Amino acid sequence: MVDVLTGVENHRGLDAQEAARFALAASAFSSDIVCVANGRTVNGKDVMSVMSLRARRDTPVRILATGPDECAAVRILSDVLRASGNRSTQDASSHIQ
């Protein structure tokens, strides 16, 4: 298991668009992905679950991954959360692919 603590940098927080971006990126990995924020633990591959974290800007989010690609998963997913406030929508979609 790999565990990383990062923060949300989007000024709107982990809104629907950012949650979808995160879940889409998480779904690309075969590892199990769990996110923890605001006292909630959710499946990182499920958009609605990620949105339910209600993470605002600068909220600490713990990402845990277990599986064969766990190191890459936490690295990329923490980048998705940190970079969300620093790129346009077009740039974001190309980041995940």
C-alpha positions as CSV (number, residue, x, y, z in Angstrom):
1,M,0.0,0.0,0.0
2,V,1.2,3.5,-0.9
3,D,-0.2,6.5,1.0
4,V,0.2,10.2,0.1
5,L,-1.3,13.3,1.6
6,T,-2.0,16.2,-0.8
7,G,-4.3,19.2,-1.1
8,V,-6.9,20.4,-3.5
9,E,-5.8,23.5,-5.4
10,N,-8.9,24.3,-7.5
11,H,-10.5,27.5,-6.2
12,R,-13.9,25.8,-6.4
13,G,-12.6,22.7,-4.5
14,L,-13.3,19.2,-5.6
15,D,-16.4,20.1,-7.6
16,A,-18.2,17.8,-10.1
17,Q,-15.8,18.5,-12.9
18,E,-12.7,17.9,-10.7
19,A,-14.2,14.8,-9.1
20,A,-14.9,13.4,-12.6
21,R,-11.4,14.2,-13.7
22,F,-10.0,12.5,-10.6
23,A,-12.2,9.4,-10.9
24,L,-11.4,9.0,-14.6
25,A,-7.7,9.2,-13.9
26,A,-8.1,6.7,-11.0
27,S,-10.0,4.3,-13.2
28,A,-7.0,4.0,-15.5
29,F,-5.1,2.1,-12.8
30,S,-5.7,-1.5,-11.8
31,S,-4.9,-0.7,-8.1
32,D,-7.6,-0.1,-5.6
33,I,-7.8,3.6,-4.9
34,V,-9.2,5.1,-1.7
35,C,-9.5,8.8,-0.8
36,V,-9.9,10.2,2.7
37,A,-11.0,13.8,3.5
38,N,-13.3,15.5,5.9
39,G,-13.7,12.3,7.9
40,R,-15.0,10.3,4.9
41,T,-13.4,7.4,3.2
42,V,-14.5,6.7,-0.4
43,N,-13.7,4.8,-3.6
44,G,-11.5,7.0,-5.7
45,K,-12.8,5.5,-8.9
46,D,-16.4,6.5,-8.3
47,V,-17.3,10.1,-9.3
48,M,-20.2,10.5,-6.8
49,S,-18.1,9.1,-4.0
50,V,-15.3,11.6,-4.7
51,M,-17.7,14.5,-4.9
52,S,-19.1,13.4,-1.5
53,L,-15.8,14.3,0.1
54,R,-16.8,17.9,-0.1
55,A,-13.2,18.9,-0.3
56,R,-12.7,22.7,-0.6
57,R,-9.5,24.4,-1.7
58,D,-6.6,23.5,0.5
59,T,-8.5,20.6,2.1
60,P,-6.0,17.8,2.8
61,V,-6.8,14.6,0.9
62,R,-5.2,11.3,1.6
63,I,-4.9,9.0,-1.4
64,L,-4.2,5.3,-0.7
65,A,-3.5,2.8,-3.4
66,T,-3.0,-0.9,-3.2
67,G,-2.0,-3.0,-6.2
68,P,0.5,-3.5,-9.0
69,D,0.6,0.2,-10.1
70,E,0.1,1.8,-6.7
71,C,3.2,4.1,-6.9
72,A,2.2,5.5,-10.3
73,A,-1.4,5.9,-9.1
74,V,-0.7,8.0,-6.1
75,R,1.8,10.1,-8.0
76,I,-0.5,10.9,-10.9
77,L,-3.6,11.3,-8.7
78,S,-1.9,13.7,-6.4
79,D,-0.8,15.7,-9.5
80,V,-4.4,15.8,-10.7
81,L,-5.5,17.3,-7.4
82,R,-2.6,19.8,-7.2
83,A,-2.7,20.8,-10.8
84,S,-6.5,21.3,-10.9
85,G,-6.3,24.9,-10.0
86,N,-3.5,25.7,-12.4
87,R,-4.8,24.6,-15.9
88,S,-7.6,25.2,-18.2
89,T,-10.3,22.6,-19.1
90,Q,-8.6,21.7,-22.3
91,D,-5.2,21.2,-20.7
92,A,-6.9,19.0,-18.0
93,S,-8.4,16.6,-20.4
94,S,-5.1,16.0,-22.2
95,H,-3.3,15.4,-18.8
96,I,-5.4,12.3,-18.1
97,Q,-5.0,10.7,-21.5
